[in-house]
């Protein structure tokens, strides 16, 4: 399976998250602050900052909610969900 298809699958799995960089890009594309995302998910703003920095991952319940939010944002802002990858041969 190509890298592109894996990335698409990752966006539609219930609890699979895109890369931290894409998480941030989706939030910014939607014009949301980390505090607004945190409020929607039910966590502290610092948790969202750490998730976007790749320092930590959300726990199962928060992960499902956060993944759902990111999937919805990716649907609304598909251009923001593009990861930079090396050219595939």
C-alpha positions in Angstrom: 0.0 0.0 0.0 1.4 3.4 -0.9 2.2 6.1 1.6 -0.7 8.2 0.4 -3.3 5.4 0.9 -1.9 4.7 4.4 -2.3 8.4 5.3 -5.9 8.4 4.0 -6.6 5.3 6.1 -5.1 6.9 9.1 -7.6 9.9 8.8 -10.6 7.6 8.7 -9.7 5.1 11.5 -11.6 5.9 14.7 -8.6 6.5 16.9 -5.7 7.1 14.5 -4.2 10.5 14.6 -2.4 12.4 11.8 1.1 13.6 12.5 1.5 16.4 15.1 2.3 18.9 12.3 -0.9 18.1 10.5 -2.9 18.3 13.8 -1.6 21.8 14.2 -2.3 22.7 10.5 -5.9 21.5 10.7 -6.5 23.6 13.9 -4.9 26.7 12.3 -6.9 26.2 9.0 -10.1 26.2 11.1 -9.0 29.4 12.9 -9.1 27.6 16.3 -6.9 28.2 19.2 -5.4 25.4 21.3 -7.7 26.5 24.1 -10.7 26.1 21.9 -9.7 22.6 20.9 -8.9 21.7 24.5 -12.3 22.9 25.6 -14.0 20.9 22.9 -12.0 17.7 23.8 -12.3 18.3 27.5 -8.6 18.8 28.4 -6.2 21.6 29.4 -4.7 23.7 26.7 -1.3 22.4 27.5 -2.4 18.9 26.6 -3.2 20.1 23.0 0.1 21.9 22.8 1.9 18.7 23.8 -0.1 16.6 21.3 0.7 19.1 18.5 4.4 19.1 19.5 4.5 15.3 19.5 5.5 15.2 23.1 2.6 13.1 24.3 -0.4 11.3 22.9 -4.0 11.6 24.1 -5.4 8.8 26.3 -8.1 6.5 24.7 -11.2 8.5 25.5 -9.6 11.9 24.6 -8.0 10.2 21.6 -11.3 9.2 20.1 -12.8 12.7 20.6 -9.6 14.4 19.3 -9.4 12.1 16.3 -13.1 12.8 15.5 -12.5 16.5 15.6 -9.4 16.2 13.4 -11.3 14.0 10.8 -14.1 16.7 10.7 -11.5 19.4 10.2 -9.8 17.4 7.5 -13.1 17.1 5.6 -13.7 20.8 5.9 -10.1 21.8 5.1 -8.6 19.0 3.0 -5.6 21.1 1.9 -4.4 21.4 5.5 -4.2 17.6 6.0 -1.3 17.2 3.6 1.9 15.8 5.0 5.2 16.5 3.4 6.8 13.3 2.4 9.7 12.5 0.2 8.9 11.6 -3.4 7.8 8.0 -3.7 9.5 6.0 -6.4 
